[in-house]
Amino acid sequence: MATHADSVQDQFDPRGQAYLASPVHAEGPDLQCAELLVMQAVSPAARALDVGCGAGHLTFRLAARVGHVVAVDPSAGMLSTVSQQAAVRQLTNVSTRIGSAESLPFESESFDLIASRYSAHHWSQLDRALGELRRIAKPGGVLLLIDTLAPEDALADTHLQALELLRDRSHVRNRSLSQWLMLLSAAGFELREQRQWPIRIEFASWVERMRTPAEQVAAIRSLQRSAPSEVQRALGYEPDGSFTIQTGLFWAHREVE
C-alpha cells in the first residue's frame, strides 16, 4: 500500500518540465509581489530556503534578490529541473536538497528567509511543517508563504477539495484565509502583510499537467455539472470546466521570544 509520500513522488517526479512550462506556475502577480517584498525587506546577502520548490519559479525570483537559495523538494525529478534551469539562467547561487516540509534537513535558526509557493496543500502534517519552518528561521526571520486558498463557505470548500483530490491523489487540503491566519499565529509567526488574487484554472491543461486518468476527469466534470448554483458561482465554473479560485500570499516574521 502506497504512502502519501509515495503518491507525491509518483505524481511529481516525472512532471518537472510540465510545471516549468505551466503559465499558472511561471507567472502571476504573486511572484511579482513576492520579489518586491524581498527586495524591500530582505538583505541582498540573505540565505533563503524554498520549501516544496517544484520546478523552481519562486527559487529563481529569490536568487535574483538574495545571496543564496536552497531549493528543497521531495521529488528528485523536480530538483533536477531546478538545477538544469539554474544553469541555463546562470544562477550560481542556487543549490538543491531532497527533503520534505515536515522534516527539513537543516540546522535550527539557519535561514533569513523561508519561502514556499503552491506546495502547502500537499503537506500531510501542516502543523508539524509550520513548526519546522519556524525552527529553521532565524529570530526575526521572514516567512513568505503562497498557496491557493479554500473558500470560507463550507459547501464550496467541500466541492473544491473533491475536485482537487480527483485530479491529484497527492492533494491534502487547501486552507481558507481565516484558517491560515490562525495556523500562522499558532506556529509563532507574526503576520505583517497579506494579499490575494483570483487565479483562473484552465481545465484542459490542469488535468493534463497531472495526467489525470480519463475516468477521474469524467468524475470531476460530473461533479461540476451537478454542483448547486451557489457552488458554481463561488468557483466560477465555465462551460469547459475551467474555474477560478484565490491565491493567497502571507508575509510574516518569526516571533522573537
N, C-alpha and C positions, 0 to 999 in steps of 0.2 A: 504494500500500500504506500503510495507516494505521500511525502510530507508536503507542507506548504512551501518549504524551501526548495523542494524538488520541482514543484509547479512553477515557481519563479524562474528557476534555471531553465526549465523546458520551454517556457513561454518566451523568454527574452534572449537567451544565448544566441539563437540564430538570427536575431532581428535588429542587430546594430545598425545596418545600412538603412533599413526601413525607417527607423526612428531618427537617424541622421537626416534623412530627406523629408521627414514629416513637417509640413508647414506649421502645424499646431505646436510642435516642439521647437522648431528652429526660429520661430518668430513670435511676436506678441508684445503688447505694451508692458507686460510684467517683466520681461527681460530688460527692456529699456529703463524701466523704473528701478529695477534691481541694480543695474550698472550705475545709475545716477546716485543712488543711496550709498553704494560702496565708495564711489569716487568722492562723495562729500564727507563721509564719516569714518572711513577706514584708512589706516596708514598705507601708503604705497609699499611699505616693507612688510606688510602683514602676512601671516601664514594662514591659509584658508583651507577648508575641507568641504568638498561637495559630496553629500551623502546620497546614495542612490543616484549616481551621476547619469545613468543611462548613456546616451550617445554623446554627452558632453557639452550640450549647448550652453548651460549655465557655467560649466567649468571654463569654457573659452572666454566668456564675458568677464569672469572673475580674473582670469590670467592676465587680462589687459590692464588690471587695476591694482593688483597686489603683488607681493614678492614671490610667493609660491602657492600653488594649489595642488592638494592631494585629491584625486578623484577616486572615490571608493564605491564599489558596487558588488553584489553577489554574483554577477554574471561576467565570466571571463570574456565572453564574446563582446559584450558592451565595452569592457575595458580595452580590448584590442582595438575597437573602433575609435575610442578616445585617443589612444596612443598614436594611431595612424594619422588621425586628423590633427593632433597637436604638432606632429612632424610636418605635415603639409602646410600648416599655418605658421610654422617656425616659432612655436611657443615652447621655449626651452625651460620654462618654469612650471611645467605640469608633470606630475608623476601619478601612477595608479596603484591601487591596492585592493585586493579582494577582501570583502567584509560586508557584514550586514548591520543595519542601524541598531539592532537590538544588542549587538556585541561588537563594538568597534575596537580594532586592534591598535589603539593609541594610548599613550600615557595621559593621565589627568592633567587638565589645565595646559594643554599644548597647542591650542589654536586661538587666533584672534577673531576669526570669523568662521562660523559653521553655517553652511547653506544646504538647501535641498529644494528640488523643484519636481513636481509631478511624481513623487515617489512615495510619500507618506501613506497614501491609500493602499499600498501594498504591504505595509508593516503589520505583522501579525500581533505584536505586543507594543502598542503605541506608547503606553506609559513608560515601559522599560526603555524604549528607544529615545524618548524625550529625556529620560534620566541620563542616558549615555551622552546625548548632545550637551547636556549641562555639565556632565563630568569632564568632558574634554575641552570645554570652553574655558578660556582664561577668565578670572574675575573681571566683570565688566565687559567681557567679550560679547560679540554680536551674533545673533541668530537671524538668518534670512530664510524664511520658510514659505514656499509657494506650493499650492496644491488646488485641485478642483474642489469646490465646495458642494456639500449636500444642501438641498432645500431645507428651510426651517420647518416647513409643513411636513408632518409625518407621512401622509399619503403619497405625496410627490417623492419624498425621500425613499420610501419603500420601493416605488417603481424604478427610481434611478439605480438603486443598489441591485435590483433584479437584472436590469439591462446590463450593468457593468459585469456582473458575475457570469451571465450567459455568454457575454463576449470574451471574457478573460478569467479563467479559473484561478489566477493568482490574485485577483482583486480581493481586498478585505473590506474596506468601508471608506467612503467619503465622509468627512465630518462637516457639520454646519459651522457657520461663523461663530455662533454662541458656544458651540462645543469647543472650538479651537481656543477661544478666549479663556475658557475655564481650564482646558488642558495645559496651556502655556503657563498660566498663573500657578497652577498646582505643581508644575515641573520646576518652578523657580526662575521663570523668565518674566521680565518687566516689559510689557508692550510699549513701544514708542510710536509706531505707525502701522496703520492697516489700510490696504487698498483692495479693491476688487473690480473685475472687468467681466463682461459677458464673453463667452467663448463658444463659437459655433462649431459643433462636431459634425463634419461631413460624413454621412453614414457609410458610403461605399469604402472610402479609404480607412475609416475607423475599424471596420471588421476585417478588411484585407490586411491591414498592418499586423493584426494579431492572428491572422489565418484562422478566423473563427469558423468552425465546421458549418456546413450548409444547414443542418437541422437546427443548430442553435441560432443562426441568423434568422431562420424562419420563425423560431420561437420569440425572438426579440421583436420582429415585425408584428407578430400576432399580439404580443403584449402591448405594443404601442397602439395598434388599431383598436383594441378593446379597452384601452385606458379611459377612465372617466374624464369628462371635459375639463375639470379643474387641473388634472394632471397634464393633459395635453397643452393647456395654456401655460402651466408652470414650467414645463420643459420645452415649450416652443416647438412641438413636433411639426415637421414638414411632411409633405406627401411622400417623399422618398426615404423617410426615416431619419433624416438629419434632425438635430435638436440643439438647443442652446442651454448651457449651464454657466456657472460663475467660476472664475479663477480668483483665489484669494492670496494676497501677499501679506506676510506678517514680519515686521521688523522689530526685534526685541533685544534686550540686553540681559545677560546673566546677572541676577541679583547678587550684590556683594554682601556677604554675611557680616 
